[in-house]
Amino acid sequence: MEPKEDNVEAIAEDLTETIQPVTSAPESEQAITATTTSVDDTLKVSYDLLNKVKQLWEEYFGEGKKANLTLAIIIIATIPLLIATSTLVDFLNKLPVLPSVFELVGFGYSIWFIYRYLLLADTRKELIDGITTWKNKVFG
């Protein structure tokens, strides 16, 4: 019976020697430090980017530049208008007869446009002149 006790005591001693007490976990501290550093770097980059956007906004839309602000408001206001128009057209497209009518109107307009502006050289020049005049009015 003694050999069993020696075996149990030997196993207990071996386990005691192989298991070392955990005093501190330097790997986990390094991982936490690395994570904190990466979060700090990310926050710093985000803050710098936000400041840069704010600075550019002030330069472009700052004092005395009301025309740019008006243009930005108009552009932003057109987004809901486009969404509403798209929703309306989608609704009308679901009605049984209207999709065919829309296709017919589009086909007819395409044929008229080709006949009116693209078929002859004189009318092509007229179209190009009209586009050029419009571009000069809009862009200066």
N, C-alpha and C positions, 0 to 999 in steps of 0.2 A: 503494500500500500504506500509505502514511502516514495517509491518512484513516481507515483501519480502526483504527490504533493510537490516533489522536486520539479516535475514537469510544469505544474501550474505556477509555481514560484518562478521558474525559469521563463515561462511565457510572460508572466507579469513583469519581470525585470526587462525582458526584451522590448515589451511594449512601452515601458517607462523610458527606456533608452531611445527608442525610435520616435516617440512622440515628444516634441519639444514644446514648451509653453510659448504662447503667442504674446510677445511683449508689445510689439507694434507692427503694423503692416505698411512698410514703406512703399510697396507697389500701389496699394490703394490710395495712399496719400498722394503719390505722384499722379495717379489717374485723376483724383479729385482736383489737384492743382492744375493739371493739363486741361481738364474740362473747364475749370473756372477761368483759366487764361484764354481759352478759345472763345468762351462766352463773352469775356471782357473785350477781346479783339473784335468779335462780331458786333457787339454793342457800340464800340468806338467807330467802326466802319459805318454802321448804320447812322450814328449820330453825325458823322462827317458828311455822309451823303445827304442827310436831311438838311444840314446847314448849307450845303452847296446848292441844293434845289431851292431853298428859301432865298439865298443870295441871288440866284439867277432870276427867280420870280420877281424880286424887288428891282433888279436891274431892268427887266423887260417891262414890267407892269407898274413901275414905281411912280413917283410924283410927276405929274405933267404928261403922262402917257395914257390918257383916258381912251384914246381911239383903240389902242391895243386891248384894253380891258373890255371895251364894248364888243370888239371882234371876238374875244374869248367867250364872252357871255352868249353871243349869238351862236357860236359854234356849239357850246354846251347845251343851249336851249334847243338846238335842232335834233339832238339825240332822241329825246322823248317824242318829238314830232315824227321822226323816221320810224320809231318803234310803233307808234299809233297807226301810221300809214301802212306799214307792213302788216299789222294785225287786221286792218280793214280790208286790204287786198286779199289776205289769206281767207278771211271770212267770205268775201265775195267769190273767191275761187271755189269755195265749197258748195255754192249754190249750183244747181244742175245745169242751167242754161248759160250762165255768165262766162264760164271758162272758154266755151266755144266762141262766144261773142268777142271776148278779149283777144283770142287768137286771130279771129277774122279782122278785127280793127288793127292789130299789130301788123298783120300781113299786108293789109291795104295801105297803111301808112308807109311801110317799107317800099312797096311798089311805087307809090307816089313820090317818095323821096328820091329813089333811083331815077325815075323819069324826070323829076323836076331839076335835080342838081348834079347827077352823075353821068347822065347819058351823053350830053353834048359838052364840047370843050368850053363854049361860052358860059354855060351855066356852072361848070366846075370852077371857072375863074371867078364868077360871081360869088359862089360859096366861099372860096378861099379869101376873097376880099372882105366878105362879111365877117368871117372868123378873125381875120387880121384886125379889122376895125374894132370888133368886140374886145380882142386881146389888148389893144392899145387903150381902150377906155378903162378896162378893169385894172391892168397892171401898170399903166402909165407910159 
